[in-house]
């Protein structure tokens, strides 16, 4: 499943826990550490996040057409199942 993208901060414990949970579930995902980007790359990432989560809080996890803001196992599970 390559339909998962995680927008995270490298220093955020909730982001770390969300990525660890996806790893434990065997889910492949793309991860963007926004705090490690600079200049236009960072601006572009923030604009992309705003489409899914106007508050631009972390982690923002995009699973197919679902968005999970924060680390919530139940919401992540539901989004992975397509519910």
N, C-alpha and C positions, 0 to 999 in steps of 0.2 A: 504494500500500500504506500504509494508515494504522494498521497493526497493530504499529507499532514505537514504543516509549517508552524514552527514555534518562533515567536518573536520574544526574545528574552534579554535580560541583563546578566552579564557574567557574574555579578556580585549578589544576585537575588536568590535567596534560599528557596522561595516558592518556585522560581524558574528551574532551579537545580532539581528540586523534588519532582516537578512535572516531567522534566527530561528523563530522570531516573525511572519514573513510573512507566513512561512510554518504552524505555529500554527494557524494563522487566516484562512488559507485555509483548515484546518482540516487534514493536511498531517502528518502521523506518520513517524518518522525518527529516526535513530540512530545518536547520536552526540558524537564526540570525541574532547574533549578540549585538544589539543596537548600540550599547555603550562602547563597543570596540570599533565602531565605524566613525568616519570623520567626513566633514564637508558634505558634498552632494550625495554621497552614499548614505550618510546618516539622514539627510533631509528626505531622500527618496524612501527609505525604510519607514520613517515616521509618517509620511504621507500614505504609504500602503497600510500601515497599522490603523490610521484614522478611518479608513474605509470600513474596517471591521470593528474597531473599538475607538470611538471618538475621544474617550478619556486618555488614550495612549498609556494604559497601565499594563503591568507585566506580571506573569506571562500572558501573552495573547496567543492562543493556540487555534489555528484554523484547520479544521478537519472536514475535508470536502467542502460542503456549503454551510457547515456549522462553525460557530465561534464559541470558544470557551475562554473566559477571562478569569485568570487566577488558577490556582491548583485545586481542582475539585474532581476527585476520582470518578464520582458518579456521573458527572456531566461529561467527562472525557469518555467514559465507557459508553454512555448513551450516544454520543456523537460518533464513536467508532462503529457502533452497531447500526448507525443510520437512523436512530430514533429521534 
